[in-house]
């Protein structure tokens, strides 16, 4: 008998939930199993999951193979029909102890356990302490999404938006700080929708201010991807006044052309994105932005793409996540006129080149400056802006150390 093997695909939230699944599986006594936590964000993500399943089955011919995650939720038959797969469980089921008890016992009565995710109204209460490195912990405060962007399959994998109550979040962060974590990252599928389903409908900014007030011993709070059009006044106040809130925001922009944004069914326009970036940087001059941008969305012309490309400099984006568009079956965008695959690949390369130039500009600007660096390993840490810094001399892992930047190389700073 051997402990189960876990393989994770996709986002930080999936990685967080994988740690919770490990605890649930251990508690149930699951043995001799392989668990694959899939991602559905692109067709390529699903292809990689299937490839991983075949590889893991070959390496573990006698193990029971369980598939879960967003791709299992959105297309369970795809995985149930694979000869390598023994069970498929949905995103709700994977966070429930009784699911794992069934899998550990007689391996359940149903090979496919995937319920209607849209009927789920509460976020799973299984909060874990200490996911991440020894220096940084991730806390899930929200799940699901109420929006229906035309390219996105994720709401059908995650369900509608559900929030973890502020008191529960604060208590968990207090425990993490007591365990020695110097940075906490708030994560979710649509983070800026946090609170809409809670009594009195608090906003994300209210949660951030409450955490910083009630956990004074927390040195650094970071928020992950946000929708800039949904940012509230309290969050802008926190950006302006709270030095413990890290000056690093990842923006879900997706594009820079108004017509394409409307066809994507996004809630912001180009001018909104530029205005937010300018306002946030005016409040916090050291603010650094990351962003998601899709290349080759259906109907995108060269002129449309040029607007997306120009947005990189106009918003002064540093950390780009470029997604070559791939149609997800069942989404409205999949039925729109598609862009030639070669053009998509070429435009994605141009976006990545623009992003690489922005990174070089950011790195060069840091030389000679002193940063507070959170050490992730003895020789590597990250600044408040999440820039990687390498040290010749070993530092204490998990500590925050001041260091003057002496140069940069291969996409990271030197100290």
C-alpha positions in Angstrom: 0.0 0.0 0.0 1.3 3.4 -0.9 0.2 7.0 -0.4 -1.7 8.6 -3.2 0.1 10.6 -6.0 -1.3 14.0 -6.8 -0.8 15.9 -10.1 -2.0 19.5 -10.4 -2.8 21.6 -13.5 -3.7 25.2 -13.9 -4.3 28.1 -11.5 -3.2 28.9 -8.0 -6.7 28.1 -6.7 -6.4 24.6 -8.1 -3.0 24.3 -6.3 -4.7 25.5 -3.1 -7.5 23.0 -3.4 -5.0 20.2 -4.2 -3.5 20.7 -0.7 -7.0 20.5 0.8 -7.6 17.3 -1.2 -4.4 15.8 0.2 -5.6 16.4 3.7 -9.1 14.9 2.9 -7.6 11.9 1.2 -5.2 11.3 4.1 -8.1 11.6 6.6 -10.1 9.0 4.6 -7.2 6.6 4.4 -7.0 6.6 0.6 -4.1 4.4 -0.7 -2.7 3.3 -4.1 -4.4 6.1 -6.0 -3.4 8.8 -8.5 -5.4 12.0 -8.5 -5.2 14.5 -11.4 -6.6 18.0 -10.8 -7.3 19.4 -14.2 -7.7 22.8 -15.8 -10.2 23.9 -18.4 -9.1 27.4 -19.3 -7.8 26.4 -22.8 -8.1 23.5 -25.1 -4.3 23.1 -24.6 -4.9 22.7 -20.9 -7.3 19.8 -21.4 -4.9 18.2 -23.9 -2.1 18.4 -21.3 -4.3 16.8 -18.7 -5.2 13.9 -20.9 -1.5 13.4 -21.8 -0.6 13.5 -18.0 -3.3 10.9 -17.3 -1.9 8.5 -19.9 1.6 9.0 -18.6 0.6 8.5 -14.9 -1.3 5.4 -15.8 1.7 3.9 -17.6 3.9 4.7 -14.5 1.3 3.4 -12.0 -0.5 0.5 -13.8 -2.1 -0.9 -10.6 -3.2 2.4 -9.0 -6.8 3.7 -9.1 -6.8 6.9 -11.2 -9.1 9.7 -10.2 -9.7 12.8 -12.3 -11.1 16.1 -10.9 -10.9 19.8 -11.4 -12.4 22.2 -13.9 -12.0 20.1 -17.0 -13.6 17.1 -15.2 -16.5 19.4 -14.2 -17.1 20.9 -17.7 -16.5 17.7 -19.8 -16.8 14.6 -17.5 -17.5 12.3 -20.4 -14.1 13.2 -22.0 -12.3 11.7 -19.0 -14.9 9.0 -18.1 -14.4 7.5 -21.6 -10.6 7.3 -21.2 -9.6 3.7 -20.5 -7.0 4.9 -18.0 -9.5 6.6 -15.7 -11.3 4.9 -12.9 -13.3 7.8 -11.4 -14.3 11.4 -12.3 -15.3 13.8 -9.5 -16.5 17.4 -9.8 -15.2 20.5 -8.2 -17.7 20.5 -5.4 -17.3 16.8 -4.7 -13.5 17.0 -4.5 -13.8 19.3 -1.4 -16.1 17.0 0.5 -14.9 14.5 3.0 -17.5 11.9 2.2 -16.3 11.8 -1.4 -12.9 10.7 -0.3 -14.3 8.2 2.2 -16.2 6.6 -0.6 -13.1 6.5 -2.8 -11.0 5.0 0.0 -13.6 2.4 0.8 -15.2 0.4 -2.1 -14.1 3.2 -4.4 -17.6 4.6 -4.5 -20.7 3.4 -6.3 -20.6 6.0 -9.0 -17.6 6.2 -11.4 -18.7 9.7 -12.3 -19.6 12.0 -9.5 -20.2 15.5 -11.0 -23.2 17.5 -9.8 -24.6 20.8 -11.2 -22.0 23.3 -10.1 -24.5 26.2 -10.7 -26.6 24.9 -7.8 -23.8 25.4 -5.3 -24.3 28.5 -3.1 -21.5 28.2 -0.5 -17.8 28.1 -0.7 -16.4 24.9 0.7 -15.4 25.5 4.3 -12.2 23.4 4.1 -9.6 26.1 4.7 -6.0 24.9 4.9 -3.2 26.4 6.9 0.1 26.9 5.2 -0.3 26.2 1.5 2.6 27.7 -0.4 6.3 28.1 0.3 7.6 28.5 3.9 7.5 32.3 3.3 4.2 32.9 1.5 0.7 31.4 2.2 -2.3 31.5 -0.1 -5.8 32.0 1.3 -8.9 31.3 -0.9 -11.5 33.9 -0.1 -13.9 33.4 -3.1 -14.8 30.9 -5.7 -16.9 30.9 -8.9 -17.9 33.8 -11.2 -21.2 35.5 -12.0 -20.0 36.9 -15.3 -20.2 35.2 -18.6 -17.4 36.4 -20.8 -17.9 35.0 -24.2 -14.5 33.2 -24.4 -14.6 31.7 -20.9 -15.5 28.2 -19.7 -14.5 28.7 -16.1 -18.0 29.6 -14.7 -19.2 26.2 -15.9 -16.3 24.6 -14.0 -16.5 26.8 -10.9 -20.1 27.8 -10.6 -21.5 31.2 -9.5 -19.6 33.5 -7.1 -19.4 32.5 -3.5 -17.5 34.3 -0.7 -15.8 33.2 2.4 -17.0 35.4 5.3 -14.5 38.0 6.5 -14.3 36.6 10.0 -13.3 33.2 8.8 -10.6 34.7 6.5 -9.2 36.9 9.4 -9.0 33.9 11.7 -7.1 31.8 9.2 -4.7 34.6 8.5 -4.0 35.0 12.2 -3.2 31.3 12.4 -0.8 31.6 9.4 1.0 34.6 11.0 1.3 32.6 14.3 2.9 29.9 12.2 5.6 32.3 10.9 4.3 33.3 7.5 5.4 36.8 6.5 3.1 37.2 3.4 -0.4 36.1 2.7 -1.9 36.2 -0.8 -5.7 36.4 -1.2 -6.9 34.2 -4.1 -10.2 33.5 -5.9 -11.7 33.1 -9.3 -13.2 36.6 -9.5 -11.6 38.2 -6.4 -13.2 41.7 -6.8 -16.7 40.1 -6.6 -16.0 39.0 -3.0 -18.7 39.9 -0.6 -21.6 40.4 -3.1 -23.4 37.3 -1.6 -22.7 38.1 2.0 -24.9 40.1 4.4 -24.6 43.9 3.8 -22.6 43.1 0.6 -19.1 44.2 1.7 -16.5 44.8 -0.9 -13.0 43.4 -1.4 -11.5 46.7 -0.1 -13.5 46.2 3.1 -11.9 42.8 3.5 -8.4 44.1 2.9 -8.8 46.9 5.4 -10.2 44.5 8.0 -7.4 42.1 7.6 -4.8 44.8 7.9 -6.5 46.2 11.0 -7.2 43.0 12.8 -3.9 41.2 12.0 -1.4 43.9 12.7 1.4 41.3 12.9 1.0 40.5 9.2 4.0 42.1 7.4 2.7 41.7 3.8 -0.7 41.2 2.2 -0.9 40.6 -1.5 -4.0 40.3 -3.7 -4.0 38.2 -6.8 -5.9 38.8 -10.1 -8.5 41.5 -10.0 -11.1 43.0 -12.4 -10.1 46.7 -12.3 -13.6 48.0 -13.2 -14.9 46.4 -10.0 -12.4 48.0 -7.7 -14.1 49.8 -4.8 -13.2 53.0 -2.9 -11.9 51.1 0.1 -9.4 49.2 -2.0 -8.2 52.4 -3.6 -7.8 53.8 -0.1 -5.8 50.8 0.9 -3.6 51.1 -2.1 -2.9 54.8 -1.1 -2.4 54.4 2.6 -1.5 50.8 3.5 2.2 50.0 3.0 1.6 46.4 4.0 -0.6 45.9 0.9 1.9 45.0 -1.8 2.2 47.4 -4.8 1.6 44.6 -7.3 -1.8 44.0 -9.0 -2.6 41.5 -11.7 -5.3 42.9 -13.9 -7.8 40.9 -15.9 -7.7 43.1 -19.0 -7.9 40.5 -21.8 -7.7 43.1 -24.6 -7.2 46.8 -25.5 -9.7 47.4 -28.3 -13.2 48.5 -27.4 -15.0 46.5 -30.0 -13.2 43.3 -29.1 -13.9 44.0 -25.4 -17.6 44.3 -26.1 -17.6 41.0 -28.1 -15.8 39.4 -25.2 -18.7 40.8 -23.0 -16.1 42.4 -20.7 -17.4 45.2 -18.4 -14.7 47.7 -19.0 -13.4 49.6 -22.0 -9.9 50.6 -23.0 -10.1 54.0 -21.4 -11.3 52.4 -18.1 -8.1 50.2 -18.0 -5.8 53.2 -18.7 -7.6 55.4 -16.2 -7.4 52.8 -13.4 -3.6 52.2 -14.0 -3.0 55.9 -13.9 -5.0 56.4 -10.7 -3.5 53.5 -8.9 0.0 54.6 -9.8 -0.8 58.2 -8.7 -1.8 56.8 -5.3 1.2 54.4 -5.1 4.1 55.4 -7.4 5.9 52.0 -6.9 2.8 50.1 -8.2 3.6 47.3 -10.7 1.0 45.7 -12.9 0.6 42.2 -14.4 -2.1 41.5 -16.9 -3.9 38.8 -18.9 -4.2 39.5 -22.6 -5.7 37.2 -25.3 -4.2 37.2 -28.8 -6.4 36.4 -31.8 -9.8 36.6 -30.3 -12.5 35.8 -33.0 -13.0 38.7 -35.4 -9.7 40.4 -34.2 -8.1 42.4 -37.1 -4.6 43.8 -37.2 -6.0 47.2 -36.1 -7.8 45.6 -33.1 -4.6 43.8 -32.2 -2.5 47.0 -32.4 -4.7 48.5 -29.7 -4.1 45.5 -27.5 -0.3 45.8 -28.1 -0.3 49.6 -27.4 -2.1 49.0 -24.1 1.0 47.3 -22.7 2.9 50.6 -22.7 -0.1 52.8 -22.1 -1.0 51.0 -18.9 2.8 50.4 -18.2 2.2 46.7 -17.7 5.2 44.6 -16.6 4.2 41.0 -16.0 2.2 39.8 -19.0 0.3 36.5 -19.3 -0.4 36.1 -23.0 -3.0 33.6 -24.1 -3.3 32.6 -27.7 -7.0 32.3 -28.2 -8.4 28.7 -28.3 -12.2 28.1 -28.7 -13.8 26.3 -25.8 -16.9 24.3 -26.9 -20.2 25.7 -25.7 -18.9 29.3 -25.4 -20.4 32.1 -27.6 -16.9 33.0 -28.9 -16.4 29.5 -30.3 -19.3 30.3 -32.7 -17.8 33.6 -33.9 -15.6 33.9 -37.0 -12.2 32.6 -36.0 -8.8 34.2 -36.7 -6.2 32.2 -38.7 -4.0 30.1 -36.4 -0.8 31.4 -37.8 -1.9 35.0 -37.2 -2.8 34.1 -33.6 0.6 32.6 -33.0 2.4 35.6 -34.5 0.4 38.1 -32.5 1.0 36.2 -29.3 4.7 36.3 -30.0 4.6 40.1 -30.5 2.7 40.6 -27.2 5.3 38.4 -25.4 8.1 40.4 -26.9 6.5 43.7 -25.7 6.1 42.1 -22.3 9.8 41.0 -22.2 10.8 44.6 -23.1 8.7 45.9 -20.2 10.3 43.5 -17.8 13.8 44.6 -18.9 12.7 48.2 -18.4 11.4 47.4 -14.9 14.6 45.5 -13.9 16.9 48.3 -15.1 14.9 50.9 -13.1 15.5 48.9 -9.9 19.4 49.0 -10.0 20.7 51.1 -7.1 17.4 51.0 -5.2 16.9 49.3 -1.8 14.1 46.8 -1.6 12.5 44.7 1.2 12.8 41.1 -0.1 10.9 38.1 1.1 13.2 35.1 0.9 11.7 32.0 -0.7 14.9 30.1 -0.6 18.4 30.8 0.8 19.4 32.4 -2.5 16.2 33.7 -4.0 13.5 36.1 -2.8 10.9 38.6 -4.2 10.4 42.3 -3.9 7.1 43.9 -2.9 6.4 44.1 -6.7 7.0 40.4 -7.0 10.3 40.8 -8.9 12.7 37.9 -8.4 16.0 38.7 -6.7 19.0 36.4 -6.5 21.6 36.6 -3.7 25.2 35.3 -3.7 25.2 35.1 0.1 22.6 32.8 1.7 19.8 34.4 3.6 17.3 33.0 6.1 14.4 31.4 4.2 11.1 33.1 5.1 12.6 36.3 6.4 12.3 39.8 4.9 15.7 41.3 4.3 16.6 44.8 3.0 19.0 44.7 0.0 20.3 47.2 -2.6 20.0 46.0 -6.2 23.3 45.8 -8.0 22.2 44.6 -11.4 20.0 42.2 -13.3 20.4 39.1 -15.4 18.1 36.6 -17.2 14.9 38.2 -16.0 15.8 38.6 -12.3 17.5 41.2 -10.1 20.9 40.7 -8.4 21.7 41.7 -4.8 
